[in-house]
Amino acid sequence: MILNLKISLPEDFSMLCELFQVDPEMIIQKFVNRVSFPFYYSRPDGNERWATLFFLNEIVEGSPQIQAELPLHEPFMDALAEVVFKYLDGGNKNVEKAETAGRKIMKKWHKQILAERKK
């Protein structure tokens, strides 16, 4: 999915980008690329989890509509954690398999939630 977004860049963010000579679009794209439940669950010690943690925090603090839907999501979140942790029981050598298994759960989750919303 490609979106053309128009966002306001806060002064603090803009200054940091200028100080470190970072293209704002590039850093925002890198952040978005790291929001991933399969990645998050399969790398429990990784520093790359910050983007997903931010996303999760926004869900918890989000709108009443999102909070009302959380019971629909919980079985899939539990299944995702379970399948990923199953692969990680053997150590970090199965990280890619854990992430792939997590993506399969995500696809089922996505399909069921969209079907539920159509009702």
MITIGU-575584 format. One line per 5 residues: number of its first residue (from 1); for each residue x, y, z of N, C-alpha, C. Coordinates in nm, 3 decimals, always signed. Layout:
NUM) X/Y/Z/X/Y/Z/X/Y/Z  ...
END
This chain:
1) +0.085/-0.117/+0.000/+0.000/+0.000/+0.000/+0.090/+0.124/+0.000  +0.061/+0.214/-0.087/+0.135/+0.339/-0.094/+0.038/+0.452/-0.065  +0.076/+0.539/+0.027/-0.005/+0.654/+0.063/+0.076/+0.782/+0.041  +0.010/+0.883/-0.003/+0.069/+1.016/-0.007/+0.016/+1.088/+0.116  +0.103/+1.112/+0.211/+0.063/+1.173/+0.336/+0.110/+1.318/+0.344
6) +0.030/+1.396/+0.408/+0.070/+1.532/+0.439/+0.067/+1.542/+0.591  +0.184/+1.557/+0.650/+0.192/+1.567/+0.795/+0.273/+1.690/+0.834  +0.245/+1.738/+0.952/+0.322/+1.849/+1.008/+0.438/+1.793/+1.087  +0.557/+1.838/+1.057/+0.673/+1.793/+1.131/+0.698/+1.888/+1.247  +0.693/+1.836/+1.369/+0.720/+1.921/+1.485/+0.862/+1.977/+1.480
11) +0.879/+2.090/+1.542/+1.009/+2.156/+1.540/+1.120/+2.065/+1.595  +1.092/+1.994/+1.704/+1.195/+1.907/+1.763/+1.240/+1.800/+1.664  +1.145/+1.738/+1.594/+1.178/+1.636/+1.495/+1.256/+1.697/+1.379  +1.211/+1.810/+1.331/+1.279/+1.878/+1.220/+1.423/+1.914/+1.256  +1.441/+1.966/+1.378/+1.576/+2.004/+1.420/+1.667/+1.882/+1.429
16) +1.616/+1.771/+1.484/+1.697/+1.650/+1.492/+1.737/+1.601/+1.353  +1.643/+1.605/+1.261/+1.673/+1.562/+1.124/+1.782/+1.651/+1.063  +1.772/+1.781/+1.085/+1.872/+1.873/+1.032/+2.007/+1.855/+1.100  +2.006/+1.838/+1.233/+2.131/+1.819/+1.306/+2.207/+1.696/+1.258  +2.135/+1.587/+1.235/+2.199/+1.462/+1.197/+2.193/+1.436/+1.047
21) +2.151/+1.537/+0.971/+2.142/+1.528/+0.826/+2.064/+1.405/+0.782  +1.944/+1.391/+0.839/+1.857/+1.279/+0.810/+1.736/+1.330/+0.732  +1.705/+1.263/+0.623/+1.587/+1.295/+0.544/+1.463/+1.253/+0.624  +1.371/+1.344/+0.656/+1.252/+1.308/+0.735/+1.171/+1.194/+0.673  +1.153/+1.194/+0.542/+1.078/+1.087/+0.477/+1.145/+0.951/+0.498
26) +1.277/+0.949/+0.489/+1.351/+0.825/+0.504/+1.336/+0.771/+0.647  +1.348/+0.856/+0.746/+1.342/+0.808/+0.884/+1.200/+0.764/+0.919  +1.100/+0.835/+0.869/+0.961/+0.794/+0.893/+0.934/+0.660/+0.824  +0.984/+0.642/+0.703/+0.967/+0.515/+0.632/+1.034/+0.401/+0.707  +1.154/+0.425/+0.758/+1.224/+0.320/+0.835/+1.145/+0.284/+0.961
31) +1.088/+0.384/+1.026/+1.007/+0.359/+1.145/+0.886/+0.272/+1.109  +0.815/+0.310/+1.005/+0.696/+0.236/+0.962/+0.733/+0.093/+0.924  +0.847/+0.075/+0.860/+0.891/-0.059/+0.820/+0.913/-0.150/+0.939  +0.939/-0.094/+1.055/+0.969/-0.175/+1.173/+0.847/-0.206/+1.259  +0.732/-0.154/+1.226/+0.611/-0.188/+1.301/+0.563/-0.323/+1.251
36) +0.583/-0.426/+1.333/+0.553/-0.562/+1.291/+0.537/-0.651/+1.413  +0.419/-0.710/+1.431/+0.400/-0.804/+1.541/+0.487/-0.928/+1.524  +0.493/-0.991/+1.405/+0.579/-1.108/+1.392/+0.726/-1.077/+1.426  +0.774/-0.965/+1.380/+0.911/-0.924/+1.411/+0.926/-0.897/+1.560  +0.829/-0.826/+1.617/+0.829/-0.791/+1.759/+0.835/-0.915/+1.848
41) +0.747/-1.011/+1.820/+0.741/-1.131/+1.903/+0.861/-1.224/+1.882  +0.916/-1.228/+1.762/+1.024/-1.322/+1.733/+1.161/-1.271/+1.777  +1.169/-1.148/+1.817/+1.297/-1.091/+1.864/+1.275/-1.022/+1.999  +1.252/-1.101/+2.103/+1.216/-1.042/+2.233/+1.323/-0.952/+2.294  +1.447/-0.966/+2.252/+1.554/-0.884/+2.308/+1.603/-0.775/+2.213
46) +1.539/-0.762/+2.098/+1.588/-0.671/+1.996/+1.554/-0.525/+2.020  +1.648/-0.438/+1.988/+1.624/-0.294/+1.996/+1.528/-0.246/+1.889  +1.508/-0.329/+1.785/+1.423/-0.290/+1.673/+1.275/-0.291/+1.709  +1.242/-0.325/+1.831/+1.104/-0.338/+1.874/+1.037/-0.205/+1.910  +1.113/-0.097/+1.917/+1.060/+0.031/+1.964/+0.942/+0.080/+1.881
51) +0.947/+0.066/+1.751/+0.838/+0.114/+1.665/+0.708/+0.041/+1.698  +0.716/-0.090/+1.716/+0.595/-0.167/+1.749/+0.547/-0.135/+1.890  +0.638/-0.112/+1.983/+0.598/-0.072/+2.118/+0.521/+0.061/+2.116  +0.569/+0.154/+2.035/+0.498/+0.281/+2.019/+0.358/+0.256/+1.964  +0.349/+0.173/+1.861/+0.220/+0.138/+1.801/+0.126/+0.077/+1.905
56) +0.177/-0.020/+1.983/+0.096/-0.085/+2.087/+0.049/+0.015/+2.192  +0.137/+0.104/+2.231/+0.099/+0.206/+2.329/-0.014/+0.293/+2.276  -0.008/+0.328/+2.149/-0.115/+0.410/+2.090/-0.246/+0.334/+2.085  -0.242/+0.201/+2.066/-0.364/+0.121/+2.067/-0.426/+0.122/+2.206  -0.342/+0.099/+2.306/-0.391/+0.095/+2.444/-0.448/+0.230/+2.485
61) -0.382/+0.336/+2.444/-0.428/+0.470/+2.478/-0.525/+0.526/+2.374  -0.556/+0.447/+2.273/-0.634/+0.492/+2.158/-0.780/+0.519/+2.184  -0.852/+0.521/+2.077/-0.993/+0.556/+2.079/-1.077/+0.447/+2.147  -1.195/+0.483/+2.195/-1.286/+0.383/+2.254/-1.324/+0.274/+2.153  -1.330/+0.307/+2.025/-1.362/+0.209/+1.923/-1.254/+0.100/+1.916
66) -1.129/+0.140/+1.919/-1.019/+0.044/+1.916/-1.024/-0.042/+2.042  -1.045/+0.020/+2.155/-1.050/-0.054/+2.281/-1.167/-0.151/+2.284  -1.280/-0.114/+2.224/-1.396/-0.202/+2.220/-1.370/-0.325/+2.133  -1.285/-0.311/+2.032/-1.252/-0.422/+1.943/-1.145/-0.515/+1.999  -1.076/-0.477/+2.103/-0.964/-0.557/+2.154/-1.001/-0.703/+2.182
71) -1.120/-0.734/+2.234/-1.152/-0.876/+2.254/-1.151/-0.959/+2.125  -1.180/-0.896/+2.012/-1.174/-0.967/+1.883/-1.029/-0.999/+1.845  -0.937/-0.915/+1.889/-0.797/-0.930/+1.853/-0.721/-1.025/+1.946  -0.763/-1.034/+2.069/-0.687/-1.109/+2.169/-0.657/-1.254/+2.131  -0.755/-1.330/+2.076/-0.721/-1.469/+2.040/-0.608/-1.477/+1.937
76) -0.604/-1.382/+1.845/-0.500/-1.382/+1.744/-0.366/-1.339/+1.802  -0.369/-1.243/+1.893/-0.246/-1.202/+1.959/-0.189/-1.318/+2.041  -0.277/-1.391/+2.109/-0.233/-1.508/+2.186/-0.176/-1.615/+2.093  -0.244/-1.641/+1.981/-0.196/-1.742/+1.886/-0.062/-1.701/+1.826  -0.047/-1.573/+1.798/+0.078/-1.523/+1.743/+0.192/-1.545/+1.843
81) +0.169/-1.507/+1.966/+0.272/-1.526/+2.070/+0.305/-1.674/+2.087  +0.203/-1.757/+2.088/+0.222/-1.901/+2.109/+0.306/-1.963/+1.997  +0.271/-1.935/+1.873/+0.344/-1.996/+1.761/+0.487/-1.944/+1.754  +0.507/-1.818/+1.780/+0.642/-1.762/+1.775/+0.727/-1.819/+1.888  +0.672/-1.824/+2.008/+0.749/-1.877/+2.121/+0.780/-2.024/+2.103
86) +0.693/-2.098/+2.034/+0.719/-2.239/+2.006/+0.848/-2.253/+1.925  +0.863/-2.168/+1.825/+0.984/-2.173/+1.742/+1.107/-2.125/+1.817  +1.088/-2.034/+1.910/+1.201/-1.978/+1.982/+1.245/-2.065/+2.099  +1.168/-2.169/+2.132/+1.208/-2.259/+2.240/+1.345/-2.321/+2.213  +1.375/-2.343/+2.088/+1.504/-2.401/+2.051/+1.616/-2.299/+2.045
91) +1.591/-2.178/+2.082/+1.690/-2.071/+2.077/+1.668/-1.978/+1.959  +1.759/-1.886/+1.943/+1.744/-1.783/+1.841/+1.774/-1.830/+1.699  +1.811/-1.956/+1.682/+1.841/-2.005/+1.548/+1.717/-2.014/+1.460  +1.598/-2.012/+1.520/+1.474/-2.024/+1.445/+1.397/-1.892/+1.434  +1.467/-1.782/+1.447/+1.402/-1.650/+1.445/+1.325/-1.628/+1.315
96) +1.385/-1.661/+1.202/+1.318/-1.639/+1.074/+1.194/-1.727/+1.061  +1.202/-1.853/+1.108/+1.086/-1.942/+1.105/+0.976/-1.888/+1.196  +1.015/-1.835/+1.310/+0.917/-1.778/+1.403/+0.846/-1.660/+1.340  +0.923/-1.575/+1.273/+0.864/-1.458/+1.208/+0.771/-1.499/+1.094  +0.810/-1.598/+1.016/+0.726/-1.648/+0.906/+0.596/-1.707/+0.960
101) +0.606/-1.786/+1.066/+0.486/-1.844/+1.128/+0.395/-1.734/+1.181  +0.455/-1.630/+1.237/+0.377/-1.516/+1.287/+0.303/-1.445/+1.175  +0.366/-1.434/+1.060/+0.301/-1.369/+0.946/+0.180/-1.447/+0.898  +0.185/-1.579/+0.907/+0.069/-1.661/+0.870/-0.049/-1.632/+0.962  -0.021/-1.620/+1.090/-0.126/-1.585/+1.187/-0.181/-1.446/+1.154
106) -0.092/-1.352/+1.122/-0.135/-1.216/+1.090/-0.231/-1.214/+0.971  -0.205/-1.296/+0.870/-0.292/-1.300/+0.752/-0.431/-1.354/+0.787  -0.437/-1.457/+0.870/-0.565/-1.510/+0.916/-0.639/-1.405/+0.999  -0.566/-1.341/+1.086/-0.620/-1.236/+1.174/-0.680/-1.124/+1.089  -0.603/-1.077/+0.994/-0.646/-0.968/+0.906/-0.775/-1.005/+0.833
111) -0.776/-1.124/+0.775/-0.892/-1.169/+0.699/-1.018/-1.177/+0.787  -1.003/-1.235/+0.907/-1.119/-1.251/+0.994/-1.170/-1.117/+1.047  -1.082/-1.028/+1.085/-1.125/-0.898/+1.138/-1.196/-0.817/+1.030  -1.143/-0.817/+0.908/-1.210/-0.742/+0.801/-1.345/-0.800/+0.770  -1.358/-0.933/+0.773/-1.488/-0.997/+0.751/-1.585/-0.961/+0.863
116) -1.536/-0.957/+0.984/-1.619/-0.922/+1.100/-1.670/-0.777/+1.089  -1.587/-0.688/+1.043/-1.626/-0.547/+1.029/-1.730/-0.526/+0.919  -1.733/-0.615/+0.821/-1.830/-0.603/+0.713/-1.971/-0.638/+0.759  -1.979/-0.717/+0.868/-2.112/-0.760/+0.919/-2.193/-0.643/+0.970
END
